Amino acid sequence: MNFDGLKRLYRHYFSFTRSERKGLILLCSILFLLITLNYTIGFFEKETHSDFSEVKELMALYEKSKMNESPNHGKSLFVFDPNQINRESFDTLSFPSKIKGNILKYRENGGIFYKATDLKKIYGMNDSLFTQIEPFIKISTQQKVKAPKINTEKTIEYFEFDPNTCSERTLSRLGFSSFQIQNLKKYISQGGCLYKKEDLLKIYGVDSVLYSKLEKWITIKEVPKALVVNNTIIELNSADSISLVKLKGIGPVLSSRIIKYRNLLGGYYSKNQLLEVYGLKSETFNLVENHISIDVDKIKKIRINFADIRMLQKHPYISNVLSKTIIDEREQNGYYKSMDQLKKRVALRTGIEDKVLYYLRIE
């Protein structure tokens, strides 16, 4: 590279425009001013002398006030019962007045100290203070008896009654809660009826305890005509949606779900399976229970020796594990010859519920 080239390179990197030169001069001036101030500012500061005398006096007064509340200053400790000591005697005890006030407030609000350590519950009471006063605490045994509870239970009467016709007031006198009364009245208003004593247990909220108390007093008289629903009995495994909606409490939505679930199962073997239908409540079941029947011969069963794993897994009662076990056992040990053999062979590897057997067949 020749001299002219070096000259051009120098001008390119080390030359400044007029505005850049002005800015550089201003920056250098500011830096010089700051450096000068840093060295000269110390000559202009005045020495200050802090006077802590007032603070010391205040601290001394505070310490003196704390000493006045000290358990061992000016007052003494003596044996006392925190449940019985009066305000005047309390003032002569040598521990902080705030804690004494909290003890008195606790008593005024009905609080009772049953043992010495109960004083630790009082706000402001710490372990060191409690250790000092514990030997002087003596609680009378009479105070350990809790105040008697106020009997808020209603008086219950027992007499003959018909749950189909008696009033809410009558049910309340017999010991029914408002929740139980509401459910019973709702059941009857929707067309339900108690045909025998045991039907009372169908009412949601009525337990065996209440029933055992009232059983001998229940008298089911002739069922009023207003409570009788049509006496048509519908067979659940063959009924269509039109037939099902005739039942009290069953609308188009529920009837559709009943049939859909029936198709998944292959059919119903028990009335109680209706409670597995989504959205069908126990109150509705109680209304329809006496108006349906089950024909188990109409259940569509799975041929266990010919079914594949997908067919088994579709059934609501057959889990993936159970279906795989059934297929593995069949492939390893041959066809099943009886349901008892199925239970024994499958039970060795996994459990099988009795309800599953309603939907399986050998042939």
C-alpha positions, 0 to 999 in steps of 0.5 A: 500500500502506498502513502496516499492509500495510508493517508486516505485510510487515516482520514476515513477512520480518524477525521471528524466532521464539524458537529462531531468535533463540537460534541467531542469538545463538549464531552471533554469539558463536562468530564473535566468539570466533573473531575474537578468537582470531585476533588474540590467538593470536600473543601466546601463540606461542613463538619456536623456533630450529631447530638443523641442526648434526646434519643438517649433520654427517650430510651431511658424513659422507655426502659423505665416504663418497661421496668414498671411492667416487669413481673418483679417490680413493685408488685408480687405474685401470689396464688390465684384462680384466673377464673375467679380473681377480681379486677382489684386483686388482679391489679396487684399481681406483678405481670403486664396490665395488657395481659391482665386485660386480655384475661378479663376480656376472655372471661367476660366473653364466656371463656373458662380456664380448665387447666393452667396451660390454657393461659397460653391462649391469651394474646401477649402471654409468652413462654417466659412469663408463663413459666414465672406465674405457672407455680401460682396458678390454681384452678378450682375443680368446680370451674372444670365443669362446662356450662350445660348445653341448651336443649334445642332439639324439638319434641318428637311425638309418635302416633299412627300416620299415613305418609301418603296423606299426612300434612307437613306439620304432622311429619315434622311432629313425627321427627321428619326434617324439612329436607325429608318432608320436601322430598316425600311431598315432591315424590307424592306430588309427581304421582308417587305412592307408598304401597307398603311401609318399606317404601318410605326408605325409597324417599331420598334422605330417609334413613334406616334410623328414622324408619326403625323409629316410625315403622310400627306407627306407619299405617298405609290406608287405601291408596287415593285415586289421585295417587294411582298412576296407570297400571300399565307394566312396560317390559324394559328390554323391548320397550321403545321410546314412545312406550317409555315416555308414558312412565311418570317422570320419563321424558324424551331425553331420558327415554332416549338415554335408557334405550342407548344404554340398553343397547350398550349393555345388551339389555337390562337384567335388573331394574336398579340398572336404570340408576346407572342411566345418566340424569335418571335420579332416584326420585324418578326411579321410585316413580317408575319402579312398580311400572316396569318389568325385566325379561332377561331372556331378551338380553343379547349376550356375547359369545365368549369363544368367538368374540374378539377383544374389540367386541368385549371392550365395547361393553360398559362392564368389561374393562380393557384388562378383563377383555385381554385376560379373557382372550389370552386365556382362550388362546393359551388354554382353548375354548371355555366349556362352561361359565364356571370354568370361565370364572375360575380361569379368569379369576386366577389373573383378574377378578370378574364381577357376577354382573358381567356373566349376565352378558356372556355365553359359551355357545 
